[in-house]
Amino acid sequence: MHVILASSTWSLQPEASTTAQPSAAPSAGGPPPAGCDAAAPQLLMLAVMFGIFYFLLIRPQQKRQREVDDLLKALKKGDKVRTTGGIKGEIVELNEAEVQLMIADKVKINILRSHIASRVEKSAEETKPAAG
């Protein structure tokens, strides 16, 4: 089946303009050009999303990192600490990069200072003076 078009309404010539003013320059009292209306709400939404990410993700992470840095700077001999691997021990020696922990009688290990996760609080039993 073949369809033959007898007449064509296609024209390659542009439509005639009725005004002499260029369309790029908006008139003083007219509406803003199309596309400007959608930019303001999108920018506002982007700013709100950045604010949410900052207060929910970035700021708490920075606060936690400051706390960890302060903990690592304040380490001293005799502190009881827990490593990121879960090992608990008492600091015997420390330098800029490493810490030596005593984890049992006569058992000492060297770990990187950055692998200290937290300081272990002394339990109630350890803080009580020995009654005797």
C-alpha positions as CSV (number, residue, x, y, z in Angstrom):
1,M,0.0,0.0,0.0
2,H,1.4,3.3,-1.1
3,V,0.3,6.7,0.1
4,I,0.8,9.6,-2.3
5,L,0.7,13.2,-1.0
6,A,-0.7,15.4,-3.6
7,S,-0.3,18.7,-1.9
8,S,2.2,19.9,0.7
9,T,1.8,22.7,3.2
10,W,5.5,22.8,4.1
11,S,7.2,26.1,3.7
12,L,10.8,26.9,4.1
13,Q,10.3,30.6,4.5
14,P,10.0,32.1,8.1
15,E,6.8,33.7,9.2
16,A,6.5,37.4,8.7
17,S,7.0,39.5,11.9
18,T,4.4,42.0,12.7
19,T,6.5,44.1,15.1
20,A,9.8,45.9,14.4
21,Q,11.2,45.5,17.9
22,P,13.7,42.6,18.5
23,S,12.2,39.9,20.7
24,A,15.3,39.5,22.8
25,A,14.8,42.8,24.6
26,P,11.9,42.6,27.1
27,S,9.5,45.5,27.4
28,A,9.7,47.5,30.7
29,G,6.1,46.6,31.8
30,G,5.9,43.1,30.4
31,P,6.4,39.8,32.1
32,P,9.9,38.4,32.5
33,P,11.3,36.1,29.9
34,A,10.3,32.5,30.0
35,G,12.7,30.4,32.0
36,C,13.4,33.0,34.7
37,D,10.4,32.0,36.7
38,A,11.7,28.5,37.3
39,A,15.2,29.5,38.3
40,A,14.4,31.1,41.7
41,P,12.5,28.1,43.2
42,Q,15.2,25.7,42.0
43,L,18.0,27.8,43.5
44,L,16.0,28.1,46.8
45,M,15.4,24.3,46.9
46,L,19.1,23.7,46.2
47,A,20.1,26.0,49.1
48,V,17.7,24.3,51.4
49,M,19.0,20.9,50.5
50,F,22.6,22.0,51.1
51,G,21.6,23.4,54.5
52,I,20.0,20.1,55.4
53,F,23.1,18.1,54.3
54,Y,25.3,20.5,56.2
55,F,23.5,20.3,59.5
56,L,22.7,16.5,59.3
57,L,25.9,15.1,57.8
58,I,28.8,17.5,57.6
59,R,28.7,19.4,60.9
60,P,28.3,16.3,63.2
61,Q,31.1,14.6,61.4
62,Q,33.4,17.6,61.9
63,K,32.4,17.7,65.6
64,R,33.2,14.0,66.0
65,Q,36.6,14.4,64.3
66,R,37.5,17.3,66.6
67,E,36.6,15.1,69.6
68,V,38.8,12.2,68.4
69,D,41.7,14.6,67.7
70,D,41.4,16.0,71.2
71,L,41.3,12.5,72.7
72,L,44.5,11.5,70.8
73,K,46.3,14.6,71.8
74,A,45.4,14.2,75.5
75,L,46.6,10.6,75.9
76,K,49.1,9.9,78.7
77,K,50.8,7.0,80.5
78,G,48.4,5.1,82.7
79,D,45.3,5.8,80.7
80,K,43.1,2.8,80.0
81,V,42.0,2.8,76.4
82,R,40.1,0.7,73.8
83,T,41.4,0.2,70.3
84,T,39.4,0.2,67.1
85,G,39.9,-3.6,67.1
86,G,38.3,-3.9,70.5
87,I,41.5,-4.6,72.6
88,K,41.5,-2.9,76.0
89,G,44.8,-2.0,77.6
90,E,46.7,0.5,79.7
91,I,49.2,2.9,78.0
92,V,52.7,2.1,79.0
93,E,54.6,4.2,76.5
94,L,53.7,6.6,73.7
95,N,55.2,8.8,71.1
96,E,54.0,10.8,68.1
97,A,52.8,7.9,66.0
98,E,52.6,4.8,68.3
99,V,51.3,3.7,71.6
100,Q,52.5,0.7,73.6
101,L,49.6,-1.0,75.5
102,M,49.8,-3.5,78.3
103,I,46.9,-5.9,77.7
104,A,47.9,-8.6,80.2
105,D,50.6,-9.3,82.6
106,K,53.9,-9.1,80.7
107,V,52.1,-8.7,77.4
108,K,52.7,-5.5,75.6
109,I,51.7,-4.5,72.1
110,N,52.5,-1.6,69.9
111,I,49.6,0.0,68.0
112,L,49.2,3.2,65.9
113,R,48.0,6.2,67.9
114,S,45.3,6.8,65.4
115,H,43.8,3.4,66.3
116,I,42.8,4.4,69.8
117,A,39.0,4.5,69.7
118,S,38.1,5.7,73.2
119,R,39.3,6.1,76.8
120,V,37.9,3.4,79.1
121,E,36.3,4.8,82.3
122,K,37.4,3.1,85.4
123,S,34.7,0.9,86.8
124,A,33.2,1.3,90.2
125,E,35.2,-1.7,91.5
126,E,38.5,-0.1,90.6
127,T,37.7,3.3,92.1
128,K,36.8,1.9,95.5
129,P,39.6,1.9,98.0
130,A,40.6,-1.5,99.2
131,A,39.0,-2.1,102.6
132,G,41.5,-3.9,104.8
